[in-house]
Amino acid sequence: MSSTPDYQPPLTRWSHAWRTLLMLVISGFGWGELAGWQWNHDRGWFALDLGLGVVAFVLVTRRREHPMTVAVLTNLMGAVSGASSGPAVLAIVSVATRRRWREIIPISIVSFATGLVLEGINPATETIWALTIPIIVAITAVAVGWGMYIGSRRELLSTLRWRAEAAESEQAARVMQARTAERGRIAREMHDVLAHRISLVTMHAGALTYRDDLTPEQMRETARIIQDGSHQALVELREVLGVLREDPGDADPERPQPSAADIPALVEEARESGMNINSVVALADGVPELIGRATYRIVQEALTNARKHAPDTLVEVRVTGEPQSGISLSVSNPLRVGAKSTTPDSGLGLLGLTERAALAGGRLRHQVTSDHRFVLSAWLPWQA
């Protein structure tokens, strides 16, 4: 699709039909009186006039490929052929649709000159130049004006069509970008939710697999923890996936999303699962919802990483915050000595946490200190 001034839309059968009919009408007016005189007095001129008219009608079908050539030839034919007047006018209109004055002015001069020549050699009429010249000028001006109007309208429609297509493409790109961003957000949320629960299940399932000294009561307790963890993972998974459902009622979460107030319970749950945790949680009241949820997810992922990669170490958790200074948190643990964890490492946890902290307006960093401790620290503003 082109939006240039010489853009030519395809013609339908009806478009060809009415243009041909209009050319026949114009040629009828231009040749009608002269044709009678030719038939009665000069059959050779009659045959020449008719032949040139047929040639002009054929040539004008190629006006879009060679507009200036066709216009010049048909108008030159019009100097001796009244039958060529219809194609000559249509050729001028076609040139004028391109709205290029360097083409319009020369072809207008040619049209005016050939019109004068035909009127001058027409023996069937008494030439009154005071009337003939304005008529020829008016016919040429109407043809040029009509062509320029058609060209302007075509350009406008082409531009509007192009803008509509561009807007649709941009909208589709925005939708795709939003969809990709939403998928990324859901993936991070699913990772944050499920990694914590599944790591608990994995740890206790591993105990059942490798330990053969557990009493029946201990085995039942471990199995109960696995069952509870699996059920909680399913519940939290449904909360995350609820936003994807079409039914607004199904999209409502079963329980409120976690907040900063749930961090002590999270730490206690991890401690009960067997982790050795030393924690300090001192947050002022009124933590914003977005910031509180981000803080909870960061602590949750940090505990999950510690459980996966250093399950038998002492984990230090410190979360403090107030409106003036924002929220600061740090989770650290010694690097594990010996075999590495067999739990699969997705590689998405720390990346997701970094993005989550950035979206909340904060920052997150992780490093290994000189005393062989892994430290994850973050700062979040009180106001999101």
Long-range contacts (C-beta under 8 A, 24 or more apart in sequence): 1-158, 1-161, 1-162, 1-165, 2-158, 3-155, 3-158, 3-159, 3-162, 4-155, 5-98, 5-99, 5-100, 5-151, 5-155, 6-97, 6-98, 6-100, 6-151, 7-154, 7-155, 7-158, 8-64, 8-97, 8-154, 9-154, 9-157, 9-158, 19-90, 20-57, 22-86, 22-90, 23-57, 23-60, 23-86, 23-87, 23-89, 23-90, 24-86, 25-86, 26-85, 26-86, 26-89, 27-53, 27-82, 27-83, 27-84, 27-85, 27-86, 27-87, 28-86, 29-85, 30-78, 30-82, 30-83, 30-85, 30-86, 31-81, 31-82, 31-83, 31-85, 32-82, 33-122, 33-124, 33-125, 34-82, 34-122, 34-124, 34-125, 35-82, 35-83, 36-124, 37-123, 37-124, 41-123, 45-80, 48-80, 48-81, 49-80, 49-81, 49-82, 49-83, 49-84, 50-83, 52-77, 52-80, 52-81, 52-83, 52-84, 53-77, 53-81, 53-82, 53-83, 53-84, 53-86, 53-87, 54-83, 55-84, 56-81, 56-83, 56-84, 56-86, 56-87, 56-88, 57-86, 57-87, 59-87, 59-91, 60-87, 60-90, 60-91, 63-90, 63-91, 63-94, 64-94, 67-91, 67-94, 67-95, 67-98, 67-103, 68-95, 68-103, 68-107, 70-94, 71-95, 71-107, 71-110, 72-107, 72-110, 75-107, 75-110, 75-111, 75-114, 76-110, 76-114, 78-111, 78-114, 78-115, 78-118, 79-113, 79-114, 79-117, 79-118, 80-117, 80-118, 80-121, 81-118, 82-118, 82-122, 88-114, 89-139, 89-143, 92-140, 92-143, 92-144, 92-147, 93-143, 93-144, 93-146, 93-147, 93-150, 94-147, 95-147, 96-143, 96-144, 96-145, 96-146, 96-147, 96-148, 96-150, 96-151, 97-147, 97-148, 97-150, 97-151, 97-154, 98-151, 99-148, 99-151, 99-152, 99-155, 104-144, 104-148, 108-140, 108-144, 111-136, 111-140, 111-143, 112-136, 112-137, 112-140, 115-139, 115-140, 184-355, 186-240, 186-241, 186-243, 186-244, 187-348, 187-352, 188-348, 188-352, 188-355, 188-356, 189-240, 190-237, 190-240, 190-241, 191-301, 191-346, 191-348, 191-349, 191-352, 192-297, 192-300, 192-301, 192-349, 192-352, 192-356, 193-233, 193-236, 193-237, 193-239, 193-240, 194-233, 194-236, 194-237, 195-301, 195-304, 195-346, 195-349, 196-300, 196-301, 196-303, 196-304, 197-229, 197-230, 197-232, 197-233, 197-236, 198-229, 198-233, 199-304, 199-307, 199-308, 199-343, 200-225, 200-229, 200-273, 200-307, 201-226, 201-229, 201-230, 201-233, 202-343, 203-273, 203-274, 203-307, 203-311, 204-229, 204-273, 225-273, 257-289, 257-293, 258-292, 258-293, 258-296, 258-297, 258-300, 259-287, 259-289, 259-292, 259-293, 259-296, 260-287, 260-291, 260-292, 260-295, 260-296, 260-319, 260-321, 260-327, 261-287, 261-292, 262-296, 263-295, 263-296, 263-299, 263-319, 266-296, 266-299, 266-300, 266-303, 267-299, 267-303, 267-317, 270-303, 270-307, 273-307, 274-311, 275-303, 275-306, 275-307, 275-311, 275-315, 276-312, 276-313, 276-314, 276-315, 277-303, 277-314, 277-315, 277-316, 277-317, 278-314, 278-315, 278-316, 278-317, 279-316, 279-317, 279-318, 279-319, 280-317, 280-318, 280-319, 280-320, 281-317, 281-319, 281-320, 282-319, 282-320, 282-321, 283-319, 283-320, 283-321, 283-322, 283-327, 284-321, 284-322, 284-323, 286-323, 287-321, 287-327, 287-382, 288-382, 288-383, 288-384, 290-360, 290-384, 291-327, 291-360, 291-380, 291-381, 291-382, 291-383, 291-384, 294-356, 294-357, 294-359, 294-360, 294-362, 294-380, 295-319, 295-321, 295-327, 295-329, 295-378, 295-380, 297-353, 297-356, 298-329, 298-353, 298-356, 298-357, 298-364, 298-376, 298-378, 299-329, 299-331, 301-349, 301-350, 301-352, 301-353, 302-331, 302-353, 302-376, 303-331, 304-349, 305-349, 305-350, 305-376, 306-331, 306-333, 306-374, 308-341, 308-343, 308-345, 309-336, 309-340, 309-341, 309-343, 309-374, 310-334, 310-335, 310-336, 310-374, 311-336, 311-341, 312-336, 321-380, 321-382, 322-382, 323-382, 323-383, 324-382, 325-382, 326-362, 326-379, 326-380, 326-381, 326-382, 327-362, 327-379, 327-380, 327-381, 327-382, 328-377, 328-378, 328-379, 329-377, 329-378, 329-379, 329-380, 330-375, 330-376, 330-377, 330-378, 331-375, 331-376, 331-377, 332-369, 332-373, 332-374, 332-375, 332-376, 333-373, 333-374, 334-372, 334-373, 334-374, 335-368, 335-372, 335-373, 335-374, 350-376, 353-378, 360-384
